[in-house]
Amino acid sequence: MYSWMLRVNTVLTLSVTVLALLCAVASMADNLHWHTPSVELEVVNVGPLERLRNGDDRVTLSLNIKADLESVFTWNTKQLFVFVAAEYWNPEEGFNQISLWDTIIEKKENAKINTQVKSKLLRRSTRIGYFTYPFQGKDLKGRDFNLTMYWNVMPVTGVFTTDKVVVPGFQLPQSYN
C-alpha cells in the first residue's frame, strides 16, 4: 500500500505540472494579441549647444510626446516601461542612444500620453512619475539623430518583450553657444 507521503507527493507534483502548463498556454495565447499603438514625437525647440569641461557636448530639447499605448495592454500585462531615446551614429563609437524621458505605466487607463518635456539635468516631474534627462555626449555638433519611443512589456507570466517606433530626421545645432 502507498504511504500518505507518497500520495501527497503525487498530488503536489501533478498540481505543479498542471500550473506550469497553464502558465505556458497563457503566455503563448498572449502572443496572438495584435497591438496597434500610435506614437508622435516632435522636437519643438532645440536649445543652445554648449561644450562642457570634460569635453562632452550638451543641448536641451523641448519635445511633444503623444502616444496611445492602450492596445499594448492585455490581461497578462503587469506594466509598461516607456522611454524616449535620441539615437545617432558616431564613426568613433558607433551607435549611441541617449535616454531623454521615461515613465512606468501600470494601468491601461494611463496608457495615453500627451505631454511636453524639456530635457535638462535629472529631475522628476510632479505628474505621474515622468523623468527627463540631459542630451549629452561626445561630438554632438551638427549631428543627425532619430527620436525613438521604446516600450517594454512586463507580463504577469511569460516573456518580457520590447517594441519601438522610430521618428527620424532631426539635427543638432552646427555651432556652440
C-alpha positions as CSV (number, residue, x, y, z in Angstrom):
1,M,0.0,0.0,0.0
2,Y,1.1,3.6,-0.7
3,S,2.1,5.8,2.2
4,W,0.4,9.1,2.8
5,M,3.6,11.0,2.0
6,L,3.8,9.3,-1.4
7,R,0.2,10.3,-2.1
8,V,0.8,13.9,-1.1
9,N,3.9,14.0,-3.3
10,T,1.9,12.7,-6.3
11,V,-0.8,15.3,-5.8
12,L,1.7,18.2,-5.4
13,T,3.7,17.1,-8.5
14,L,0.5,16.8,-10.6
15,S,-0.6,20.3,-9.4
16,V,2.7,22.0,-10.1
17,T,2.8,20.4,-13.6
18,V,-0.7,21.5,-14.4
19,L,0.0,25.0,-13.2
20,A,3.2,25.2,-15.3
21,L,1.3,24.0,-18.4
22,L,-1.5,26.6,-17.8
23,C,1.2,29.4,-17.5
24,A,2.8,28.2,-20.7
25,V,-0.5,28.2,-22.6
26,A,-1.5,31.6,-21.2
27,S,1.9,33.0,-22.3
28,M,1.5,31.6,-25.8
29,A,-2.1,32.9,-26.1
30,D,-0.8,36.4,-25.2
31,N,1.4,36.3,-28.3
32,L,-1.7,36.1,-30.5
33,H,-2.7,39.6,-29.4
34,W,-2.2,42.2,-32.1
35,H,-1.4,45.7,-30.9
36,T,-1.5,49.0,-32.9
37,P,0.0,51.8,-30.8
38,S,0.2,55.3,-32.2
39,V,3.2,57.5,-31.4
40,E,4.0,61.1,-32.3
41,L,7.3,62.6,-31.3
42,E,8.1,66.2,-32.2
43,V,11.1,68.4,-31.4
44,V,9.6,71.8,-30.5
45,N,12.7,73.6,-29.6
46,V,16.5,72.9,-29.7
47,G,18.4,75.0,-27.2
48,P,21.9,76.2,-27.4
49,L,24.7,73.6,-27.8
50,E,27.4,74.0,-25.1
51,R,30.8,72.4,-24.6
52,L,31.4,71.1,-21.1
53,R,34.7,71.0,-19.2
54,N,35.1,67.2,-19.6
55,G,34.8,67.6,-23.5
56,D,31.2,66.4,-23.8
57,D,28.6,68.5,-25.6
58,R,25.2,69.2,-24.0
59,V,22.0,70.5,-25.5
60,T,18.5,71.0,-24.3
61,L,15.5,69.8,-26.3
62,S,11.8,70.5,-25.9
63,L,9.7,67.6,-27.0
64,N,6.0,67.0,-27.6
65,I,5.2,63.4,-26.8
66,K,1.8,61.9,-27.8
67,A,1.2,58.2,-27.6
68,D,-1.7,55.8,-27.3
69,L,-0.3,52.5,-25.9
70,E,-3.7,51.2,-24.7
71,S,-3.7,48.5,-27.3
72,V,-0.4,47.1,-25.9
73,F,-2.2,46.1,-22.7
74,T,-3.6,42.6,-22.4
75,W,-5.0,40.6,-19.5
76,N,-1.3,39.4,-19.0
77,T,0.3,42.9,-18.9
78,K,1.6,43.9,-15.4
79,Q,3.2,47.2,-16.5
80,L,4.9,49.0,-19.3
81,F,8.2,50.8,-19.1
82,V,8.2,53.5,-21.7
83,F,11.1,55.7,-22.7
84,V,12.2,58.1,-25.4
85,A,15.7,58.0,-26.7
86,A,17.8,60.1,-29.0
87,E,19.8,57.8,-31.3
88,Y,22.7,58.8,-33.5
89,W,25.7,57.2,-35.2
90,N,29.3,58.3,-34.4
91,P,32.2,56.9,-36.5
92,E,34.4,56.5,-33.4
93,E,31.9,55.0,-31.0
94,G,29.3,53.5,-33.4
95,F,25.6,53.5,-32.4
96,N,24.7,55.9,-29.4
97,Q,21.5,56.0,-27.5
98,I,20.7,58.7,-25.0
99,S,17.5,58.4,-22.9
100,L,15.6,61.7,-22.7
101,W,12.4,60.7,-20.9
102,D,10.8,57.7,-19.2
103,T,7.9,56.6,-17.2
104,I,6.2,53.4,-15.9
105,I,2.6,52.7,-16.8
106,E,0.8,50.3,-14.6
107,K,-2.8,50.7,-15.8
108,K,-4.4,50.7,-19.2
109,E,-6.3,53.9,-18.4
110,N,-2.9,55.7,-18.0
111,A,-1.5,54.5,-21.4
112,K,-2.5,57.7,-23.3
113,I,0.5,60.0,-23.1
114,N,0.2,63.7,-24.1
115,T,3.0,65.8,-22.6
116,Q,5.6,68.3,-23.4
117,V,9.0,67.8,-21.8
118,K,12.3,69.7,-21.8
119,S,15.5,67.7,-21.4
120,K,17.6,69.1,-18.5
121,L,19.5,67.8,-15.6
122,L,17.8,64.8,-13.9
123,R,14.5,65.9,-12.5
124,R,11.3,64.3,-11.6
125,S,8.0,65.8,-12.8
126,T,5.2,66.3,-10.4
127,R,3.0,64.4,-12.9
128,I,2.7,60.6,-12.9
129,G,6.4,59.9,-12.4
130,Y,7.8,61.3,-15.6
131,F,11.6,61.7,-15.7
132,T,13.7,63.8,-18.1
133,Y,17.4,63.6,-18.7
134,P,20.1,65.7,-20.4
135,F,21.0,65.2,-24.0
136,Q,24.8,64.9,-23.5
137,G,27.5,63.1,-25.4
138,K,30.7,63.4,-27.4
139,D,30.9,65.4,-30.7
140,L,27.2,66.3,-31.0
141,K,27.7,69.5,-33.1
142,G,25.6,69.2,-36.3
143,R,24.8,65.6,-35.7
144,D,21.7,64.0,-37.2
145,F,19.6,62.0,-34.8
146,N,16.4,60.0,-34.5
147,L,13.9,60.0,-31.7
148,T,12.7,56.5,-30.7
149,M,10.0,55.6,-28.3
150,Y,10.5,52.1,-26.7
151,W,8.1,50.2,-24.5
152,N,9.0,47.2,-22.5
153,V,6.0,44.9,-21.7
154,M,6.4,43.3,-18.3
155,P,3.9,40.4,-18.2
156,V,2.4,38.7,-15.2
157,T,3.6,35.4,-16.7
158,G,5.7,34.8,-19.8
159,V,8.3,36.5,-21.9
160,F,9.4,40.1,-21.4
161,T,9.0,41.9,-24.8
162,T,10.2,45.2,-26.2
163,D,8.8,47.2,-29.2
164,K,9.6,50.7,-30.6
165,V,8.6,53.4,-33.0
166,V,11.4,55.4,-34.7
167,V,10.9,59.0,-35.8
168,P,13.9,60.1,-38.0
169,G,15.1,63.4,-39.4
170,F,16.3,65.7,-36.6
171,Q,19.6,67.7,-36.4
172,L,21.5,69.3,-33.6
173,P,23.0,72.9,-33.9
174,Q,26.0,73.5,-36.1
175,S,27.8,75.8,-33.6
176,Y,28.5,76.2,-29.9
177,N,26.9,78.9,-27.9
